Amino acid sequence: MRKLLTLASVFSALLISSSAFSAEEKKGEITVEKIVHNANRVSYYQGYDGRAEVSMEIVDSKDRVRNRELIILRRDELDPSLPEEKARKDDSYCKEQKIYAYFTRPADVNKTVFMVWKHLTKDDDRWMYLPALDLVKRISATDKRTSFVGSHFFYEDVSGRSIKDDKHELVETTDNYYVLKNTPKDEELVEFEYYKMWIHKDSFVVVKSEYYNSQDKPYRVYEVQEVKTIEGYPTVTKSKMTDLDSGGYTVLTYSDVEYNIGIEESVFTERYLRRPARKYLR
């Protein structure tokens, strides 16, 4: 809990936009559904698009280190029922979304691309382009909870888990956090029994998640290590995923984060897996 309290002091210093959430939410009069929706929006849907440079440090149980660098692009589909200017200001979390992750280093993963089309009513579409083989590989729904390019993060951690896949229960409220227990609706699709999330009450940033096995023991932990306010959005700029069974972990550090830069939809197509849009990757 000491780490969480330290993070709380960090959050209190952030200049977080007061217009993002309702007065009822700020007073603590909030439903579990609203907590889940707000946390999902802050995690994956701030702004209508975004770009970030990411450094990945992978440390195994013997303290051997591997490093990877990538650029992540994200674009939310605009609501066609709204005028474009209004649609671009709409920050709702519930949208179709596309993600494009382009690896730059080291040499053995250079030009590798991971792309996701997130859907609201069906399984997401996922692709991986492997330049050494000049191969575009589809990633099936059953593979989404496997290692993302050898790290301790899963594919689903990168693109986001659908809030509709779990039953959500508020199990504790502290001075700074909502603590939720999330149980999968279809236990055959996942390796965990349930997971808990610590969600900061003012910003709705998920600062910690613990995944539990069938023996009711945590075996996998996600922790936020740094948060900054960027263009008015509370943004996680450093996070860590730890495998408690092996002792290995992966740290992700985000830099040059930008929102609302106007990324073209054509970037998120199979054509650009082999021929990336350089103007967004410089």
Steps between C-alpha positions, in 0.01 A plus 500: 500500500796733554562521126136585440512778758811641333316502168208678664727793585615507139142513375408779740763718333368439151298766322211277399212651305198541729256480209575137423268354765168594657450664840347178633811307402726751675294473820535125501135435403582267217396158375730208422403534135613863490829417672572229242402722207704797619808285567470343154467841336807640679706187420419474129282783364646840591486731200388372161848376406851485642866422451772394743856372492547200727809339654456143619740344752452125542674343802494123556533304825882506469508880457589474132371806314361542151390837363253589227383834362177565317257771396130458572231675296132495596187626325139498618228482239295818497124479554355536147175641641681811628657789306876439476598791725265382775597136452867585549416660836297197610710315760265206555674171567262284298637511148655281236875548528818416308853455638829479309825409680820531294828361638824687427760325719686267538586382150330162533158661550549814289196564275286245684142628527213406731159633396158473667148591394293514818131428453202558727283202407744231385853371556781741418709451187876473564795475262875465539737579212832310516745672261764224510244266342303773321199338667173648625369278778150517642485473879195302607278592794638201692854644477420844645612393848847392391831688520531819296833469312665310782406745776297445817215703351236313300351604167180580685685728744618713208167536320272476804260243641131555424305606808216275377715190555490525881263537793604799711465540877606789723669327797665796674508879499795678660581869529671492159388187315211289385593130517315280251486123470450387141392143424501366141162402358662224297776342709602271213645797308741619770767363732390694812215451748453874555700822521487807721552859391593803710348804327590853605181675611567841342674410173362146446849377409544129573813511715522129579353166389552159659411174323406201717520127425266219606681479837400860567860619477625793290738388226517806277509869599471823300621821666512861387828669588454847347208716388509839329234740376547538123273737307257485791488119514633296796743271318692196620861551391662207679355162599620156605364148454643231730470122476505397867552134414818551297621822656537669161350836409462753218507879532339726239609865483303744280645820354401766244133426565260698280123510468265615224756524220275389214633153411351381173278191502692345209801448730313219676470266201684186388673702228685704764621193685765459231529867402469711820390862492835665569367844587348362823804290590779757488 
